[in-house]
Amino acid sequence: MRRRVATGATAAFLGLAVAAGSGLASAASAAESTSLTGIVLGVGANETQRIVTWYSSADTAQKIQLAPTAEIVNGEFPASALSFDATGGANIATSGGFNRHATITGLKEHTAYSYRVGSEGNWSPAYSFKTQDFEGDYDFLFFGDPQIGSSGDIAKDQAGWQDTLNVALTANPNIEMLVSGGDHVETANTEAQWNAFLAPDQLRQYPVAATIGNHDVGGKAWEQHHFTPNTDRSAPYYANGNPASNTSGGDYWYIYKDVLFIDLNSNSYATSSGGGGDEAHTAYVTDVINQHGTEAKWKVLVYHHSIYSPASHAKDGDNKARRVDFPTTFSKLGVDMVLQGHDHSYSRSYLIKNGEKADPSEQPGAEDVVAGPGGVLYVTANSSSGSKYYDITKPDSSGTSGAGNGADPLNPDNYWYNSVENQEHVRTYVKVQVRNDKLVVENIRSAANGDQGVGSIVDKVSVHPYHADGQDLQVNVPNVAPGEFGWTIDGNNGLVDLGTAQEVNGDHFEAAGKINPIIVSDSRRSLSPWSISASVGDFQDADKKFSGSYLGWTPYVLDAGAGAQASAPVLSSYDDQGQGLSVSRGLGSAEQGHPRGSAKLGADLGLKFPDSIDKGSYRATLTITALSS
């Protein structure tokens, strides 16, 4: 018999003989008094976390309840479900009610989870998400400006936004994250628009990394709906320098697998308004990369106001200022890619270094580019809802570097900085593939455009990293095999025959033998402790029996290994009026940190019982149990 133990216990049986002379969470009850709305699953500080944010009609203590989906039976969360306490406060008057958020921690990879928010007797419906491998390649989606309500028809904008998510996630069901470029709604504090933006269930199934746009910043609703990790909400990162005001703000960062993401509130750019301006953002990016840049292979920035875009905002004074303030810092810090919104059209730049085209010979629309030292790719996302599109504008004579909007010498219809510009008045989204040796960026249609069907590709480019003058080496190390703890009974596990008991001193019988040896093997990397024990039932012959307490043993290690140590001898109850082996007794064990390997355990059996036992051929079963943490 082969017994494997990961955690817990297993048991098997050894026959002995002797001859003697003369129980998905249910929805909240109909009587609930607190409504729970606007639930959104957000990114956490890393792949083992998620932050959930929601609205509540009452100011009550609430929490998230979480369990592996496989453990939910008949809609009921198990008693082992985890709870994460929520915090929050009152919403602004126009939003009404209260907001809550809580952080889920300790997620395990390759696991489907279900969660609900609220309190006992007042739960939201249950929603589910899944984790994937916590190392290696993955894909995420980037969405530009849903701006629900911008067309004047909230229902129409919501339908376009929903359809883009349906198309994108049907085509990419294993995507791991949804990143926004800002402008979720048209009017910052209009909850009808927020309700439409948050309506798709995909926002409760995939973690969302939200960005503040200029249409989001004018009220607290953005902050009420999106609580973000590692967020600096101090004065410099608010446009008016006042976090307590009726505005949203803050810069934040997180690491997801091999990417360090830094998200900026680009609405705070003018120190004359009270904020810290662009200088505060570049200082923030510098500090985060200096502290955490070595923890990831790629560095990606996200903010709303595109500094290299193809439509009318490309010539806005504030974007021209950022085009001077940002690029040199980003190049020096080794930023790989910048994701932007705001201009409701698509573009991807040439590789830009210090505010200039890094390689003058890079061709328009190149499908593969290699980032030299300081080369950064800038991507502007088109409208993901179709609520509003901006047409591409023409270059001027203002120059081909820095703040200029001059023409590209290789493609005079484009600005000097853009390799590709596109506006078809068709909804699109951006898919980013994160690979060990490249970032692959695709702009994909979520609606048809003539012969170009849904899911067709507008643009695709692979960005290869800069490896300086040396040769970088890479090796992928998989998860180690966890190993296993197991045991077998050596040989064929035949009957252990103690023979015919011999009368001793005219008052008792004695018999002896040896158990069939137990082979223990432990290849686990955890080096957790283990133990082997056994107990025996009554010796029986038809309707005759005597207690197994009369059986004792002396364990020993036949072949050393796996940290095995023999347990103490156990006397027959005939000798010490104890319980002998009628209760579980140790055969052998190993402590935490023992070496991996195998061992063979044995024991001499000693049976002593009164001579008052009736003649017969008696048998008992020795039950062997293995324990391992």
N, C-alpha and C positions, 0 to 999 in steps of 0.2 A: 504494500500500500504506500502510495506517494502522497504526502500531506504538505500543502503549501500554505503558509500563513503570511498575510501582509499585516493585518492588525486584528487582534482578537485571539480566538482559540480554535483549535481543532482537536478531535478526539478519535481514538481507535481502540480496539479491544484485543486483549490477549487472553486466550483460554487457559485456565489452570485446572489440573485434576490431581486428586490424591485419593488413595484407598485407605480406609481406616479399619482396625480390628474392632472386637466386641463393641392605520387611519391617514386648479387655480383658485386662488382665494375667491370665496364667494363675493358678489357685489355687496356694497353697503345696503343695509336694510332699508325698507321703504320708509321707516320712521326716522331716518337720520335727520339731524338738524343742521349739519354743516355740509355745505357743498364744496367740493374739491375740483378745481378746474385749472386749465392752463398748464397741465403737467408736461414737462419737457425734460428729456434725458440729456445731460450735458457731459462734457469731458471732465475728467479729474486731473490730478497732477501727473498721473502716469497711467499706463494701461491697466493697472490693478484697481483703478478707482473710477467712479462715476459720480457726478453731482446731479441730483434731481431737484428741480424747482417747481413750485406750484402756487396757486392762489387758494385761499380758504375764506369762506364767508364768516367764520368765527375765529376769535383769538383764543385758540385752545392748544394744549400740548399735543403735538403730532410727531409722527415718525415715518420712516420707510421700513417696510418689512420685506425681507429678501430670502429666497430659497432657490436651490437648484430646481428647475422646472420638472425634472424627473421625480422629485420627491413630493410633488403636489398631486394629491389623490382626490378625485371627485371635486376638484375646485378648492380644496381645503389646503391652506398652508400648514406644514408640519409643525409640531411643537419645537423642533430644532431650528425653525426659521430665525434668521438674524434680524435685529432691530437697530436702526440708526436714528438717533434723536434729531429732530429738526429745530432750527432756529429761524427767526425772521421778525417781521414787524408789521405795522400798519401800512397799507398802501396810501398813496396820495388820494385826495378826495375824488378825483375824476375816475380813478380805477376802482375804488371801493374795496372793502374787505381787507384782507391781510395776505402777506406773502410768506412762504416757508421754503426752506431748502435744507437738504441734508446730504452728506457725502457717504457714499458706499465705499468701503475699503476692503482689502483682502480678497479681491476677486481672483479666481484661479483660471488658468487658460483652458481652452477647449471645453467650455461649460456653457450650457444654456441656463439662464436665470429668469425667474419671474419676480416681480416686485409690485407693491401697492403702497399707497400713502394714506395717511390719516391716523386713526386711533381705533381701539377696540370698539366694535359695534358700529363704526363709521368709516369704513374703508372705501377707497376708490376702486374701480375695476382694476384687475391685474394686467400688467403689461410685461412683455418679455424682451430680452436681448441676449446675445451670445458673445462670448469671448473667443478669440482665436489664439494662435501661437503668440507668445509674448516676445519673441525674437524674430528677426528676419524680415522678408519682403511683405509688403502690404499695399493696399490701394485706399485712397480717400477721394471724396468728391468735394469740389469747390463750387459754390453757387453765388452768382452776382445778383444783387438788388431785386429781391422779390417785390419790395415796395408796394405791399397790398393797399389798394385804394388809390393808387396813382392814376389809374385810368378813369376814375370816377365811378367804377363799378366793382365793389368789393367782391361780390360773388364771382364775377368773371376773373378777377385777378387770383382769387383763391383757387378756382378751377385750373388755371394755368400753372400755378405753383404746385398743386396736387399732381397734375399730370406729369410735370417734369420729374417730381420725386418718383412717381410710379414707373416712368420710363427708365430713369437712371438706376433704380434699385431692382427692377426686374432684370435689367441687363447686367447688373453688378450686385447680386444678392450678398456676396461676401465682403462687400465694402466695409471698412472698419470705422469710418468717421465722416461726418458731414461738416464742412467748414463754410461759414458764411462770409461774404464780403461786405456785409452791412446793409443798411436801409431795408430792414424787414418790413416796415410799414411806411405809409405816407405821412402820417401825423403822429408824433411821438406818444401822445397820451390817449389815443383813440382805441379803446379796448375792443371795439367791434373789428377793427383791422387786426389787432393782435390775436383775437380769437380765430380769425380766418387764417392768419399765418400759422398758428399753432394747431390748426385742425387736423393736418395729416398725422395718422398714427405712426408713420415712420419716424417722427420726431420724438417718439417715446421708445423706439426700438433701436435706433442708432445714435451714438453720442454726437451732440451738436457742439461745435466750437463757434460761438457767436462773436460777431464783430459789430462795433457801434458805427452806424452811418450818420450822416448829417441830418437825416430825417428821423433818426432814433434818439438823438442826443438831447432834444429839447424838453425832456421830461424824465421822471423817474421810472416810467413803465419798463424801459429796457433793463434797468438794474433789477426791478422787481421780477422780471421774467427770466433773467439769466444771471445766475451766480457762478462766477468763474474762478478757477484755481489760481493760487499764487498771485493774487491781484493787489497791485499798489493803488489804493484809492486816495492817495494824498493829493493835496492841492495842485501840484504841477500837472497832473494828468486829467484835470477838468478844464474845459475851455474858459470858464470864468474864474478858475482858481478857488472855487468854493464847493467842496464835496457835499455840503449840507443843503445846497440850493436845489431848486427843482430842475436839475439836469442829471444826465448820466455821464460816467467817465471811468477812468482807470486803465492802466496797462497791465497785461498779465502774460504768463508764460506757462508752458507745460511740456513734458517730454512724452511722446508716444513712440514706443519702440526706438527706432534709430533717428528720429527727427526731433530737434528742439524747435518748438513753435513759440514765437513771440508775437503777441497781438497788441496793437497800439490804438489808442483813441486819437485818430488823426484830426478830430475836430478841435483839439487843443493845439493850436499852432501859432497864435498871435499873443505875445506877452502883453500887448496893449489891452487885451481883454481880461487879463488877470491870471491866465494859465502859465505853465512853464515854457510853452512854445516848443519848437522843434528841438531845441537844445536839450530840453528835459527828456524827450523821447530817445535821442541818440545816446544820452547818458544812461538811460534805462537799458537800452539794447546792449551797450558796451558792458554794463555791469552784469547783466544776465549771461551774456556769452562768456565773459571772463570767468564767471563762477561755474557755469554749467555746459559750456561749449564742448568740453572734452567728453561729456556723457553721451553724445550722439554723433552720428556720422554726417548728418545733414542739418543745416540751419535754414529755417523758413520763417519769413516775416509775413504778417497779415495786417492790413489796415485798409480803410475805406477809400480814401482819396488817392486815385491813381495818379502817379507822377509821370508815367509814360503810357498814354492812352491815345485813342485815335479820333475822339469826337470833341465836342465843344469845350468840355472841361479841361482839355489839354492846354488851353490857352488862359485858364483862370489864373489870376495873380497868385492865389494861395498855393496852387499846385506848382507854379513856376518857382516859388520860393522853396518849397519842399524839394524840388528837383535840384536845387543848389545845396540845401541843408543835409539831405539824407545820403546820396550815393557814395560819397567818399568814405564816410564812416562804415557803411555796409560793406564796401569792397575791402577795407582794411580788416574788418572783423571776420571775413570769410563767409559771409552770407551767401547761400546758394541760390535762393529763389525768393521773390516777393510776390504775394498774391494781393490783388487790389480790386476794387469795384468802382462805383460812382459814375462811370461814364456810359453805362448801358450799351456797350458795344465791346467787341472782342479785339484784343491785341496781345501779341507776345513780342517782347523786345528782342533786339540783338543782345548779346552779352555786353553789359555795361560795366565799365570800370572807371571809378572816380568821376562819374558824370560825363563820360565820353564812350563812344563805341570802342570796345576792347580790342577788336580785331577788324580793321578797316576792310579786310578781304572777306569777312563772313557774308555769305550770300543770302538774299531775301528768301524766306521760306525754307531754309536749310533744315533737313530732317534730323541731322546729328550735329551737335555742337560740343566743343570741348572747352570747358571753362579754364582759361589761363589764370594766373594769379590775380585775384580780385574781380573776376568776371561774375556778374550777377544777372540772372534772368528775371524779368519783370512781366507778370501776366495780369491782364485786365479782363474780368469776366463780363459777359453780356447779361442781359436780363434773363433770369430764370423763370419768371412768371409771365412775361410778355406784357406787363402792365405799362411799360414805357420803353421806347427805344430812342437812342440818339444817333443821328446820321454822322458818318465820318466827315471830318472837316479837312480843309486843304492846308498844306504847309505854307509858311510865309518866309520872309527873308531875315528872320530874327537870329539865325545862327544854327550851327550843327553841333553844338555841345552845350553843356550847362542848361540854362533855362530856355534856350532857343527852341523854336518850332520850325526850323528850316527843313528843307526837303532832303530825302535820302539820295545821295548821288547815284546809288545803284537802282533806285526805284522812286523817281521824283514824285509820284502820287502819294507816297507815304512820308510821315515824319522821319527825320534822320535816325531816330532811336528804335523804330518799329520794324521788325522783320516781317510780321504779318499783321494786317488789319482786316477786320471783317464785320460787316453789318448787313444781314439779310432780312431783318425784321422777323426773325424766327427765334424762338426760345432755344437756348443752349445751356449746357453745364460743362464744367471742366473736370476731367478725371486725371488724377495724379497717381502714377505707379512709383512706389518707392522700392528701389532695388539696391543691392549691394554696390553695384558699379555705375548706376545711373538713376536719374529721375526722368520719367516719361510723362509728358504733358499732352493731353488730348482735349480739344474743344469739340463737343459732340452735340448734334441737334436732338432736342427732345420733341420737336415737331417737324413735319415734313416741309420741304421747300422744293416744289416741283419734282424733278427726278431724284432729288436728294431726300431719301426717306428718313423716317424716325430712326435714330441711332447711327446715322451716317456721320462721318468725321469731317469737321471743317478744317482742322489743323492738328498736326502731331509733330512733336519734337522730342528727341532724347538728349538730355544734358549729361555729359560725362564730367566727372570731377577732375580737378587739377591735382596732380601728384608731384609737383615740384620737379627737381632734377633727379630725384632718386627713383626707386622702384618700390611702391607700396606692396606689401604682401598681405594676403587675406586667406583665412581658413574659416570655414563654418564649423562650429562645434555643436552637434546636436544635443538634445537633452540626454543625460546619461541614463543608461538602463537602470531602473530602480533596484534591480536585483530581487532576490526573494529569500525568505526563510522557509525551510521545509524539513521534514523528517521522514524517515522510512524505518520499518522494522526489518532488520537484516535477515536475509534468508527467506524461507517460505512461510514464516509465521506459524509454524506447527504448534501443536499442543505442548504446553510446558508440563511435563509429567513429573510430579514430585515423588513418584514411586509409592511404595507402601510405607506408611508411617510406622516408626519403631517405638515400642513402649519403653519409657525411661523411668527409672526409680519407682516403678510400680504405681505411678499416679498420673502420668500424662504421656501423650504421643508427640513425637517429633518427626518432621520430614523436611527435606531441603532440595533446592534446585537453583537454576539460574534463568532469568528472563531471556527471551530472545533479544539480542542487542539492538539498540536504537541508534541509527545513523542520523546525525543532525547536520544540516548544511545551511550556511548563512552567507549570501553574496550581496546583501543590502548595503548601500552606501551610507545609510543612516547609522549603521552600527548600533542599532537599538538593542536593549536587553532582551533576552529570551529565557524561557524556562520550560522544562519538561517535568510533569508530575503524573501521579497515578493514584488510583484508589481501587479497592476490590469490594465486590458484593459478598453476600453470604455464599458459603460452600453448600451445595445442595445435591441430594440424591433422592429423586422422587419427592416424597413428602418429608424427608429427613433433611436437616440442615444444621450448620453451626456458623457462628459469626466469622466474618472476614477479618475482624479485629485481631484474631489469633495469628495473622500473617504479618511478618516484619521483613525488612530487607536491609542490605548494606550496599549502597550505590558505589560505583567507581567509574573512572574514565579508562576505557580500553585503548582508544586512539585519541591523542590530544589534538585540539584545533578549535577554531571559532570561539575561543575564550572559555571553553567548557570547564566547569568545576563540578565535582560530584557533591551531591547533597548529603546531609548527615544521616547516619543509620537510624532505623526505626525498629524498636523492639516489639515483639509480640505482646499483646495485652496479657498473655499468661504470665509474662515476666514483670510487667510494670503496671498492671491494671489500667492501661491506657486504651487507646482506640486502634493501635496498630495501623494497618493500611486500609481500615474501613473508612477513613477520611483521606482527602487528597494529601499526598506527601511528595516532596521534591525528589526527583531523580538526578537532575543536573541543571545548570543554568550558566548564563554569562552576563556580565555587567555592561552598561552603556560604554561604548568606545572600544569594545573588544575587536580583535582582528577578524577579518573575513576568513572563511574556510569551512572545514567540516570536522566532526568528531564522532566517536563511537562510544556510547554509554552502555553500561551493563549494571547488573545488580544480583547479588546472591540473595535468594529467598530463604527465609527461616520460618517454618510453621510449627507452632506449639499449641496443643489443645488438650483439654482434660480427657482422661480415659473413660469418662462417662458417655462420650459420643458413641452413638450406635454404629455398628459395623456397616460399611457400605463403600461405594465408589463415588466420591464427591467431586463436583466441579464448581468452579467460580470464574468470574470474568474480571480481569484487571483492565480498567479503563484508563488509557493513557491520554493525557491532555497536553497540548503545546500552547504556550502563551507568548505573544510578542507584541510590543507596542509599536 
